[in-house]
Amino acid sequence: MKKYFFILLAFFLTFQSHGQNYNLLIGTYTNKGNSEGIYVYNYNSLTAETNLKSIAKNVVNPSYLAISGNKKFIYSVNEDGKNSAVSAFSFNPQSGDLSFLNKKYSEGADPCFIAVDDKNVILANYSGGTISIFGRNADGSLTDAKQIIQHTGKSIDPKKRQESAHVHQVQFTPDHKYLISNDLGEDFIYIYNYNPASSDKILTIKSVIKTNAGTGPRHLTFSPNGKFAYLAHEFNGSITAFRYINGVLKKIQEIATAPKDFTGKIDGADIHVSPDGKFIYETNRGDANTISVFSIFPTGMLKFVERVGTLGKGPRNFSIDPSGNHVLVAHQYTNEVVIFNRNKINGTLKDSGKRISVGVPVCLIFSKI
């Protein structure tokens, strides 16, 4: 009996350990430091230990990544001014190897965000002010652009960052019926009807939401239950909370992330909700270099919990691991990913002491092995 018990225990422990392992993909800038491309690490969500599995080299500025639903393909922006593109790779989750498939011109300068589903790959082109949509072939490679949408507005930022449109994000709604695009240059949120099977009108405009002038809407994230959305503004670091239903965003709250007496540059960056839907986290760069924590009430309203330093400079993007145990913050200017332990009860963060040294990290994506 003891023999069988220990066999079962060993099997359980082995299964549990394997079940906590994920692939962590890191997108980087290759022209601003010592990065070699796209990095793939094995990540253990129990211990936050990481081990390098592979590097996809000779990829120009893969600053933002997306993975297909079946985990077999990776899509990367190539943020390179007028030479910008989008690249497709096949992906082996076991080895972590990426194999180049093809590349297409991005149809807009400096793509900074990418969304993917079974039919399409969609880019937010920051400098170009465009949204470009590419089809996916059966082998994961990209078709030519199927649709290009040009934003043309501007807003009031005195530092001249809003003299033209700057599309900063494209994201599917939880019901997958719509696509949301934040335009930092216009201070607008666009909500598009999504028609994935269309040949040339994949996106058609549904509505436009004007945000507070001069705030620069950057990244938006949804709660796990799909009922609420939270928008981070780059210029002042504020968060706008919305109630979401059937393609409609209704504003319910506006809350600051920087102290009232803070006088430096805020540079809001990224925002995510914890897997349990109880807390939201937002990073500020500039002179702040902080991550703020808010609890989420059942109504969707936010309450401030804490603000901590990110222990690096330029916390461009961050990710909460799938288990919710840790928060990983990519520091663009100090070439390091800092890993925080996350208290699931009160949402607070504490330095784990663990780091990933990688050149100019920007985007962090988790995937099951």
Secondary structure, DSSP 8 states (H G I E B T S, - for coil): -HHHHHHHHHHHHHHHHHHTEEEEEEEE-SSSSS--EEEEEEEETTT--EEEEEEEES-S----EEE-TTSSEEEEEE--GGG-EEEEEEE-TTT--EEEEEEEE-SSS-EEEEEE-SSEEEEEETTTTEEEEEEE-TTS-EEEEEEEEE-------TTSS-SS--EEEEEE-TTSSEEEEEETTTTEEEEEEE-TT-SS-SEEEEEEEE--TTS-EEEEEE-TTSSEEEEEETTT--EEEEEEETTEEEEEEEE-SS-TT--S---EEEEEE-TTSSEEEEEE-TTT-EEEEEEE-TTS-EEEEEEEE-SSS-EEEEEE-TTSSEEEEEETTTTEEEEEEE-TTT--EEEEEEEEE-SSEEEEEEEE-
